[in-house]
């Protein structure tokens, strides 16, 4: 497989040089074909995700296929408008001119995807890259093999390999791909691997988008509606068995309402998954034995308030609440990425600072409060990728909101028009008139220097 990589890339470069991918009608036609292919395979996609980690069908429809279809629908509808040259105001110093931004594709794009939303996080960047007129090599995750296989089938049924191609495999394949020179790399995955990708890309000065992870806090103050908060926190945390990059990683709750929130969370979890969550058809599994073992290791020595039961035959771990892990515990040092929710109490804003400020900027943060002042304070104080007030995860659903991290949680943002922009170089063009040529700028310079000090007014 490694040997074929340079050949595929060369074929993609050749195809790109024909300028076919620059035709808007061609891009739309291809995206429409992809839309139809996904609809035709939607049941098979659900089955693949069920085989990979028992992802419930409703969750696959809601967080994988339908999100991708919505992205495709929007892109097909708006592409003509997005791709049009954009006129901006000219400046007097260039008089007479009209000034434009042209969006042009970079060329050959590499997309590397993770396993946690294995369909959606592979397809959504691909849609943006194709819409912007690039060719794509996509490497889905080696962890969710059934989904990767169906992605490869869909892509090869819609695209010739010189336009878009799936290469399956693990770290070795990923590194063989990174050894090539790409015109853009879009990576979703862990911060650790993100650093490797960035380093490899820098060798060719290849621009990158890095969609990474982190520890996303969920703050609940004493004014919050606890019943609603517990429902929305439990949903966002245990969706996909907690394997969501924007899931609340841990809860910081005001001391006064801590026990009430814990009771409400226990109720919400039981309402959602029943008394024996192992029997619930609505709870996904941990993706593999290694992650299952890692999560159980995190629980060692911790005070479990609820859940904690597990079964290694199918990597089941019950939705679990943990009481006050210390800041130095493994639970609080690493991104959890599983169905474990630490509950930590705070009393003062200093306590909040202690937990949030010392950590890297997270991908998301959530604030449950009825106090405007508190909400404003948190939004002003902390830096994070994005988030929600009085809910979790839902910022992901709006295509007009850029999705991405900051600091160690990522570089760049996508979704909707942002995806098209990510994969487009903005070419700035000034169209200068020829009917007049104002001589002021040419040497020998005759404008008095006191007057030259006012040139700024002409910009
Ligand atoms: P990962 O970083 O282990 O793997 C992601 C991809 O990188 C896979 O395709 C894998 O084959 C490849 N890879 C792994 N090691 C590599 C190496 N040494 N060199 C080159 N390529 C390598 O991530 P994961 O375990 O698949 O996903 C979980 C992580 O992804 C979490 O940290 C999560 O927060 C993050 N994530 C972020 C987003 C986002 O949108 N910001 C979305 C989903 C997941």
Boltz pocket constraint, residues with backbone or C-beta under 6 A from the ligand:
constraints:
  - pocket:
      binder: B
      contacts: [[A, 112], [A, 113], [A, 114], [A, 115], [A, 116], [A, 117], [A, 121], [A, 139], [A, 140], [A, 141], [A, 142], [A, 169], [A, 170], [A, 171], [A, 174], [A, 175], [A, 188], [A, 189], [A, 190], [A, 191], [A, 193], [A, 194], [A, 196], [A, 210], [A, 211], [A, 212], [A, 213], [A, 214], [A, 244], [A, 245], [A, 335], [A, 337], [A, 363], [A, 404], [A, 405], [A, 409], [A, 410]]
      max_distance: 6.0
